[in-house]
Amino acid sequence: METHEHSAAPTRPSLPDHLLASVSTLCKPASGQAEVKLTLKNGRTVYGIVVRKDGVIVSKGGRPVYAAQELRFRPSEIVEVSAY
């Protein structure tokens, strides 16, 4: 889910829906989060991404992510999520 220009407040970026099942198996029960690596359509791998069980991207490289514009890729470019 990407932000919409007409929104008053930015929405945190999320993984594509088809990857949510993968994320839920990687998340730690206590925190409901997992540190993962993402593979993008162009073959690039992005490390150090923390995602919640619901697929919301919480941080990248230890820094909080509050809007899709803070990432150097679009969530729609993500084709795979795996343990980091």
VMD Tcl script that draws the C-alpha trace (Angstrom):
set ca {
  {0.00 0.00 0.00}
  {1.51 3.30 -1.03}
  {0.62 6.77 0.14}
  {-1.98 8.77 -1.74}
  {-1.30 12.38 -2.62}
  {-4.68 13.50 -1.29}
  {-4.02 12.07 2.19}
  {-3.48 14.60 4.95}
  {-0.95 12.44 6.80}
  {1.43 9.98 5.16}
  {0.69 6.30 5.60}
  {3.55 4.00 6.51}
  {4.52 1.85 3.53}
  {3.51 -1.81 3.49}
  {4.62 -4.93 1.69}
  {2.46 -6.12 -1.20}
  {-0.45 -8.28 -0.02}
  {0.88 -11.46 -1.65}
  {3.92 -11.38 0.69}
  {2.03 -11.07 3.99}
  {1.95 -14.84 4.63}
  {5.75 -14.97 4.32}
  {6.17 -12.14 6.82}
  {3.89 -13.62 9.45}
  {6.01 -16.80 9.60}
  {9.20 -14.72 10.10}
  {7.92 -12.48 12.90}
  {8.88 -13.07 16.51}
  {5.80 -13.78 18.64}
  {6.79 -11.36 21.41}
  {7.34 -8.31 19.20}
  {5.24 -9.15 16.16}
  {8.13 -7.90 14.02}
  {10.96 -9.34 11.95}
  {14.18 -8.02 10.44}
  {14.15 -9.09 6.80}
  {15.82 -8.62 3.47}
  {13.78 -7.65 0.45}
  {14.36 -8.60 -3.16}
  {13.17 -6.07 -5.72}
  {11.98 -6.62 -9.30}
  {15.32 -5.37 -10.66}
  {17.23 -8.00 -8.63}
  {18.48 -5.56 -6.00}
  {18.48 -6.79 -2.39}
  {17.68 -4.42 0.47}
  {18.89 -5.48 3.93}
  {17.99 -4.34 7.44}
  {14.27 -3.81 6.95}
  {12.02 -4.27 9.99}
  {8.43 -5.18 9.22}
  {5.41 -5.82 11.41}
  {3.30 -8.95 11.11}
  {0.71 -6.93 9.15}
  {3.36 -6.05 6.52}
  {3.98 -2.45 7.56}
  {7.60 -1.36 7.07}
  {8.73 0.05 10.42}
  {12.38 0.86 9.80}
  {15.23 0.65 7.31}
  {18.82 0.48 8.44}
  {17.84 1.27 12.02}
  {15.96 4.45 11.09}
  {12.19 4.73 11.42}
  {10.18 4.84 8.19}
  {7.02 6.95 8.28}
  {6.28 7.36 4.57}
  {6.98 5.52 1.32}
  {8.99 8.51 0.09}
  {11.67 7.69 2.68}
  {12.49 4.42 0.91}
  {14.68 4.29 -2.21}
  {12.23 1.90 -3.83}
  {8.49 1.52 -4.18}
  {6.78 -1.16 -2.12}
  {5.21 -2.42 -5.36}
  {8.75 -3.34 -6.55}
  {9.17 -5.93 -3.77}
  {8.99 -9.49 -5.09}
  {10.38 -11.49 -2.16}
  {10.86 -11.18 1.58}
  {13.16 -13.48 3.55}
  {14.97 -13.78 6.87}
  {17.95 -11.50 7.37}
}
mol new
graphics top color blue
foreach p $ca { graphics top sphere $p radius 0.5 }
foreach p [lrange $ca 0 end-1] q [lrange $ca 1 end] { graphics top cylinder $p $q radius 0.2 }
display resetview
